[in-house]
């Protein structure tokens, strides 16, 4: 046997074959067909650590019905697969190249590629819109392999699954605040959908919507709006005016207009989406409850509290009937109704709802979750409004710590917590405690969102108001001018923030002159 192997090696070497290729070929011929098929499947994975769970999933979707683990051990023994740690493997780059050559000779090659892609789609669908650090860590090893599905093996993704790997990768990087890495994936999603389906297809419309949502999150409203409108128009052409997906696009465009303060543009879209959902889905449906909730949010933003309250109550009751009393959407409705009562100064009505929402989220989502941090933050806001500063401070600090643990030290929600804690300290006259937090929040928002984001304008305004409270008017003025300029450029002309920033600027002692007010009006017109 040894003499035969040596003879073959000598023959292959004289023919110009590398030693690695020769040894590989000998090992390959010693493998049973099942081990060969598994080796071909493993060649599809990226040149990165491979979690065993992914191998099992890909094997299952490829309909491999033999002993996967046993054959994996054979491949390790034959030096075709490296075991990095328990249940984690990797294929050497040269071995992968040789295995891929064998894969193309295999009759089941396409079936293996489709199975691999299906397994990666499952990974993508499991990535939440706002992943925590723990969720990011759990999926991190799968990301190189998900990337392979989106790029190298895109042709083997089914029509229904085509855009999912791109969406999953976008969510993964957005959850870490790596925004520069998000945009290419959403753009590739749109490009891949257009290449496969043409310019008119539901997946193209979904890709347009996802790209628009990302632009909105970045404050790039002029880039987002035409994509929202194009997605809506396309869905209407493809699906007709009466379709749940059309209602979703109407809702998304309305949310966009609301974020700009374009309330008169948002309201008819919310109402139309609600009407479509009721006609198609009936008066009792979770999507109808969502539309009621969103319309109520709009009315609250306008100060139309008497219009908002019955909608919030109806949405809450409907969710309890449809989803049972314990559900994240019920907690959200409790929270939203509490926010309305707080805005009205109805603190005794708001507090039990906030506490119930917080308790429910802890029961449903565990004690450590972004929604729990949000509930802590909202309850702290209520206590601050009541002057219960010591109660508020404890909750703000807990929310801040939780967000750092879950989302990392650099995240927009962490910046929000820093800002809120600082505003509490400002209310108490603790200016030296507030200033470094406001500065840190401002720097974080600039780093994560860019210098021209509306949230940056809000941070500039908050820091300016702190300086104004200290009598540091010369420090406050340039910040307010910058905040107003950003808001005028990025937000709708009637957005409440624009009005607030302008009033704050005009209210500085040195600016209470008619000439200055004319200058502010000129600046406002310039940025419109």
C-alpha positions in Angstrom: 0.0 0.0 0.0 2.7 2.4 1.0 4.7 1.5 -2.2 1.6 2.3 -4.3 1.1 5.7 -2.6 4.8 6.6 -3.1 4.6 5.5 -6.8 1.5 7.7 -7.4 3.1 10.6 -5.7 6.2 10.2 -7.8 4.1 10.0 -11.0 2.0 13.1 -10.1 5.1 15.1 -9.2 6.7 14.2 -12.6 3.5 15.4 -14.3 3.7 18.7 -12.5 1.1 18.2 -9.9 1.7 19.8 -6.5 2.2 17.6 -3.4 -0.9 19.0 -1.8 -3.0 18.1 -4.9 -1.5 14.6 -5.0 -2.1 13.9 -1.3 -5.6 15.4 -1.6 -6.4 13.1 -4.5 -5.3 10.0 -2.6 -7.3 11.0 0.4 -10.3 11.7 -1.8 -10.3 8.3 -3.4 -10.3 6.8 0.1 -13.5 8.5 1.1 -17.0 7.0 1.0 -19.5 8.8 -1.2 -21.2 10.4 1.8 -18.0 11.9 3.1 -17.2 13.2 -0.3 -20.6 14.9 -0.5 -20.2 16.5 2.9 -16.7 17.7 1.9 -18.2 19.3 -1.2 -20.9 21.0 1.0 -18.1 22.3 3.3 -16.3 23.8 0.3 -19.2 26.3 0.0 -18.4 28.0 3.3 -16.2 31.0 3.5 -12.5 30.7 4.5 -13.5 31.4 8.1 -14.4 29.4 11.2 -17.6 27.3 10.5 -20.0 26.7 13.4 -21.2 23.1 13.4 -24.8 24.3 13.7 -24.5 25.9 10.2 -23.1 22.7 8.8 -26.1 20.8 10.2 -28.5 23.3 8.9 -27.0 23.4 5.4 -26.9 19.5 5.4 -30.6 19.4 6.4 -31.7 21.8 3.6 -29.5 19.8 1.2 -31.4 16.6 2.2 -28.2 14.8 3.3 -29.6 11.9 5.3 -26.4 10.2 6.4 -24.3 10.5 9.6 -23.0 14.1 9.3 -21.0 14.2 12.5 -19.3 10.8 11.8 -18.3 11.8 8.3 -17.0 15.1 9.6 -14.7 13.2 11.9 -13.4 11.2 8.8 -12.6 14.5 7.0 -10.7 15.7 10.0 -8.7 12.5 10.2 -7.9 12.8 6.4 -6.7 16.4 6.9 -9.4 17.8 4.6 -11.0 19.7 7.5 -9.5 21.4 10.5 -11.2 21.3 13.9 -10.5 24.7 15.5 -12.4 24.1 18.7 -15.4 22.0 19.8 -18.0 22.2 17.1 -16.0 24.8 15.1 -14.2 23.9 11.9 -12.4 25.5 9.0 -11.3 24.5 5.5 -7.8 25.4 4.3 -7.8 27.7 1.2 -6.0 25.3 -1.1 -8.1 22.4 0.1 -11.3 24.5 -0.5 -10.1 25.1 -4.1 -9.6 21.4 -4.7 -12.9 20.5 -3.1 -14.8 23.1 -5.2 -13.4 21.4 -8.3 -14.9 18.1 -7.0 -18.1 19.9 -6.2 -18.6 20.9 -9.8 -18.2 17.3 -10.9 -20.9 16.3 -8.4 -24.5 15.6 -9.7 -25.9 17.1 -6.6 -23.9 20.4 -6.8 -26.8 22.7 -7.3 -28.8 21.0 -4.6 -26.0 21.6 -2.2 -25.7 25.2 -3.2 -29.4 25.8 -2.7 -29.3 24.1 0.7 -26.4 26.2 1.8 -28.2 29.4 0.7 -31.4 28.3 2.5 -29.4 27.8 5.7 -27.9 31.3 5.4 -31.3 32.8 4.8 -32.4 31.4 8.2 -29.5 33.1 9.8 -30.4 36.4 8.1 -34.0 36.2 9.2 -33.0 35.6 12.8 -31.1 38.9 13.0 -33.4 41.4 14.7 -33.8 45.0 13.5 -32.0 46.2 16.6 -29.6 43.4 17.6 -28.0 43.5 21.1 -24.3 42.8 21.6 -25.2 39.3 22.7 -27.2 38.7 19.5 -24.4 40.2 17.5 -21.9 37.9 19.1 -24.1 34.8 18.5 -24.3 35.5 14.8 -20.8 36.9 14.2 -19.3 33.6 13.1 -22.0 33.2 10.5 -21.5 36.5 8.9 -18.7 35.5 6.5 -20.8 32.6 5.3 -23.9 34.8 5.0 -21.7 37.1 2.9 -20.9 34.2 0.6 -24.6 33.5 0.0 -25.2 37.1 -0.9 -22.3 37.4 -3.3 -20.7 34.1 -4.6 -23.9 32.0 -4.4 -26.5 34.6 -5.1 -27.8 32.7 -8.2 -28.9 29.8 -5.9 -31.0 32.0 -3.7 -34.7 31.4 -4.4 -36.8 34.3 -5.7 -38.5 34.7 -2.3 -35.2 34.6 -0.4 -33.1 36.8 -2.7 -32.9 40.0 -0.7 -32.8 38.4 2.8 -29.0 37.9 3.1 -28.5 41.6 2.2 -31.1 42.7 4.8 -29.6 40.5 7.4 -26.1 41.9 6.8 -27.4 45.4 6.9 -29.1 44.9 10.2 -25.9 43.2 11.6 -23.7 46.2 10.8 -26.4 48.8 11.6 -26.8 47.2 15.1 -23.2 48.0 15.8 -23.3 51.5 14.5 -21.1 50.5 11.5 -23.2 52.6 9.1 -20.6 52.9 6.4 -20.9 49.1 6.0 -24.7 49.1 6.0 -25.3 51.2 2.8 -23.4 48.9 0.4 -25.6 45.9 1.4 -28.9 47.8 0.9 -27.7 49.1 -2.4 -26.6 45.6 -3.5 -30.0 44.3 -2.5 -31.7 46.7 -4.8 -29.2 45.9 -7.6 -29.6 42.2 -7.2 -33.4 42.5 -7.2 -33.4 44.6 -10.4 -31.0 42.3 -12.1 -33.1 39.2 -11.4 -36.6 40.6 -11.7 -36.4 43.8 -13.7 -37.3 47.3 -12.5 -40.9 46.3 -11.5 -41.2 43.6 -8.8 -42.2 43.4 -5.1 -38.7 42.6 -4.1 -37.4 45.7 -5.9 -40.1 47.7 -4.0 -39.0 46.1 -0.7 -35.3 47.0 -1.4 -36.3 50.6 -2.2 -38.2 50.8 1.1 -35.3 49.3 3.1 -32.8 51.7 1.6 -35.2 54.6 2.3 -35.5 53.5 6.0 -31.8 53.5 6.3 -31.5 57.0 4.7 -34.2 58.2 7.1 -32.2 56.9 10.1 -29.2 58.9 8.8 -31.2 62.1 8.4 -30.8 61.9 4.7 -34.4 62.9 4.1 -34.0 64.2 0.5 -32.5 60.8 -0.5 -35.2 58.8 1.4 -38.4 60.5 0.2 -38.2 59.6 -3.5 -37.4 56.0 -2.6 -40.5 55.8 -0.3 -42.7 57.3 -3.1 -41.2 55.0 -5.8 -41.8 51.9 -3.6 -45.4 52.9 -2.9 -46.1 53.6 -6.6 -44.6 50.3 -7.7 -46.6 48.3 -5.2 -49.8 50.0 -6.4 -49.0 49.2 -10.0 -48.0 45.6 -9.2 -50.5 44.7 -6.5 -53.4 47.2 -7.0 -54.5 49.9 -4.6 -56.0 47.5 -2.2 -53.3 45.3 -0.8 -51.7 44.9 2.7 -48.2 45.7 1.2 -49.6 48.9 -0.2 -51.0 49.8 3.3 -47.5 49.2 4.7 -45.9 51.5 2.2 -48.5 54.2 2.9 -47.7 53.8 6.6 -43.9 54.0 6.0 -44.3 57.2 4.0 -46.5 58.7 6.7 -43.9 57.8 9.4 -41.3 59.6 7.2 -43.5 62.7 6.9 -44.2 62.7 10.6 -40.5 62.6 11.4 -40.1 65.8 9.3 -43.0 67.6 11.0 -45.1 67.4 7.8 -48.2 66.4 9.7 -50.7 67.4 7.0 -48.9 65.2 4.5 -48.8 62.3 7.0 -52.4 62.3 8.2 -54.2 61.3 5.0 -51.6 58.5 4.4 -52.2 57.1 7.9 -56.0 57.2 7.5 -55.8 55.6 4.0 -53.5 52.8 5.4 -56.0 52.2 8.3 -59.0 52.1 5.9 -57.3 49.6 3.6 -56.3 47.3 6.5 -59.8 47.4 7.9 -61.3 46.5 4.5 -58.9 43.7 3.8 -58.3 42.3 7.2 -61.4 43.2 9.1 -61.8 45.6 12.0 -60.0 43.3 14.4 -56.5 42.6 13.3 -53.0 43.3 14.7 -52.2 45.5 11.6 -55.3 47.5 12.2 -54.2 48.1 15.8 -50.8 49.2 14.5 -52.5 51.8 12.2 -54.6 53.1 15.1 -51.5 53.4 17.2 -49.6 55.3 14.5 -52.4 57.7 13.8 -52.6 58.4 17.6 -48.9 59.1 17.7 -49.4 61.7 14.9 -52.2 63.4 16.8 -50.1 63.4 20.0 -47.3 65.1 18.1 -49.7 67.8 17.0 -51.1 68.3 20.5 -54.4 66.8 19.5 -54.7 64.8 22.7 -58.5 64.3 22.6 -58.2 62.7 19.1 -55.2 60.6 20.1 -56.6 59.1 23.4 -59.5 57.1 22.0 -57.2 55.6 19.3 -54.6 54.6 21.8 -57.2 53.0 24.0 -58.8 51.2 21.1 -55.4 49.9 19.9 -54.6 48.7 23.4 -57.9 46.9 23.9 -57.6 45.3 20.4 -54.1 44.0 21.1 -55.2 42.6 24.4 -58.1 40.7 22.7 -56.0 39.5 19.8 -52.6 38.9 21.4 -53.6 38.1 25.0 -52.8 40.4 27.9 -49.1 39.5 27.9 -47.4 40.5 24.6 -44.7 43.0 23.6 -47.2 44.9 21.5 -49.5 45.3 24.5 -46.6 46.7 26.5 -45.9 49.1 23.7 -49.5 50.3 23.7 -49.4 50.7 27.5 -46.2 52.8 27.1 -47.7 55.0 24.4 -50.9 55.7 26.3 -48.7 56.6 29.3 -46.7 59.0 27.2 -49.9 60.7 26.1 -51.0 61.1 29.8 -47.6 62.5 30.7 -47.8 65.0 27.9 -51.2 66.2 29.4 -49.7 66.4 32.9 -51.9 63.4 34.0 -49.1 61.9 36.0 -51.3 59.7 38.2 -52.8 58.1 35.1 -49.4 57.7 33.4 -47.4 56.1 36.2 -49.3 52.8 36.6 -49.2 52.3 32.8 -45.5 52.9 32.7 -44.9 50.5 35.6 -47.1 47.8 34.0 -45.3 48.2 30.6 -41.9 47.9 32.4 -43.0 44.8 34.4 -44.5 43.1 31.3 -41.3 43.7 29.2 -39.2 42.2 32.0 -41.4 39.1 32.1 -41.5 38.7 28.4 -38.1 39.8 27.3 -36.0 39.2 30.4 -34.5 41.9 32.6 -31.9 42.9 30.0 -33.4 44.1 26.8 -33.5 47.4 24.8 -37.3 47.7 25.3 -36.7 47.3 29.1 -34.2 50.1 28.9 -36.7 52.2 27.0 -39.3 51.6 29.7 -36.8 52.6 32.5 -36.0 55.8 30.5 -39.7 56.7 30.1 -40.5 56.1 33.7 -37.5 58.3 34.6 -38.9 61.1 32.4 -42.2 60.9 34.3 -40.4 61.2 37.6 -38.3 64.1 36.4 -41.5 65.9 35.3 -42.9 65.4 38.8 -39.7 66.7 40.4 -38.9 63.3 41.8 -35.3 63.7 40.8 -33.7 61.0 43.0 -36.2 58.4 41.7 -35.5 59.6 38.1 -31.7 59.5 38.5 -31.6 55.9 39.5 -33.7 54.8 36.5 -31.7 57.0 34.0 -28.5 55.5 35.3 -29.9 51.9 35.1 -31.1 52.5 31.5 -27.8 54.0 30.5 -25.8 51.1 32.0 -28.2 48.5 30.4 -27.9 50.1 27.0 -24.1 50.1 27.2 -24.1 46.5 28.1 -26.6 45.5 25.4 -25.6 47.9 22.6 -22.0 48.9 23.3 -20.6 52.2 24.4 -21.1 53.8 21.0 -24.8 53.7 20.0 -27.5 56.3 19.3 -29.6 54.9 22.2 -26.6 55.3 24.6 -26.3 58.9 23.4 -30.0 59.4 24.2 -29.5 58.1 27.7 -26.5 60.4 28.2 -28.6 63.3 27.0 -31.5 62.5 29.3 -29.4 62.1 32.4 -27.7 65.4 31.6 -31.0 67.2 31.3 -32.0 65.8 34.7 -28.8 67.2 36.2 -29.5 70.6 34.4 -33.0 70.6 36.0 -31.3 70.2 39.4 -28.7 73.0 38.7 -25.9 70.4 38.6 -24.3 72.0 35.6 -20.8 70.6 36.1 -22.3 67.1 36.0 -24.5 67.8 33.0 -22.0 69.4 30.7 -19.6 66.5 30.1 -22.6 64.2 29.4 -24.0 66.6 26.9 -20.7 67.0 25.2 -20.2 63.2 25.1 -23.7 62.7 23.6 -23.1 65.3 21.0 -19.7 63.8 20.0 -21.2 60.3 19.8 -24.1 61.4 17.6 -21.7 63.2 15.3 -19.5 60.2 15.1 -22.3 57.7 14.5 -24.8 59.8 12.5 -22.7 62.5 10.8 -22.5 66.3 11.5 -25.7 67.2 9.7 -28.1 64.8 11.4 -31.3 66.2 13.0 -30.4 64.4 16.3 -27.1 66.3 16.2 -29.1 69.5 16.0 -31.1 68.5 19.1 -27.8 67.8 21.0 -26.4 71.2 20.0 -29.6 72.9 21.2 -29.5 71.0 24.5 -25.9 72.0 25.2 -26.7 75.6 24.2 -29.5 75.7 26.7 -27.2 74.5 29.4 -24.8 77.3 28.6 -27.7 79.8 28.6 -28.7 78.6 32.1 -25.2 79.4 33.2 -25.2 82.8 31.6 -22.6 81.6 29.0 -24.5 83.3 26.2 -21.5 83.6 23.8 -21.0 79.9 24.1 -24.7 79.2 23.5 -25.2 81.4 20.5 -23.1 79.6 17.9 -24.5 76.2 18.9 -28.1 77.4 18.5 -27.2 79.0 15.1 -25.7 75.7 14.0 -28.7 73.7 15.3 -31.1 75.9 13.5 -29.1 75.7 10.2 -29.1 71.9 10.4 -32.8 71.7 11.2 -33.7 74.2 8.4 -31.7 72.1 5.9 -32.9 68.6 7.0 -36.4 69.0 8.4 -39.7 70.2 7.0 -40.3 73.9 7.2 -43.0 73.5 9.9 -41.1 71.0 12.1 -41.5 71.8 15.8 -37.7 71.7 16.3 -37.2 74.5 13.9 -39.6 76.7 15.8 -38.1 75.7 19.1 -34.5 76.3 18.0 -35.4 79.7 16.5 -37.2 80.8 19.6 -34.2 79.6 21.8 -31.9 81.6 19.6 -34.0 84.7 19.7 -34.4 84.4 23.5 -30.7 84.9 24.2 -30.4 88.3 25.9 -28.1 89.8 23.3 -30.5 88.7 20.5 -33.7 90.4 21.6 -33.4 93.1 19.0 -35.4 93.6 15.8 -32.3 93.6 13.6 -31.2 90.2 15.0 -34.6 88.7 14.4 -34.5 89.9 10.8 -31.1 88.1 10.4 -32.6 84.9 11.8 -35.5 85.1 9.4 -33.0 85.6 6.5 -30.9 82.5 7.6 -34.1 80.5 7.8 -35.1 81.4 4.2 -31.6 80.7 3.0 -31.7 77.1 4.2 -35.2 76.4 2.9 
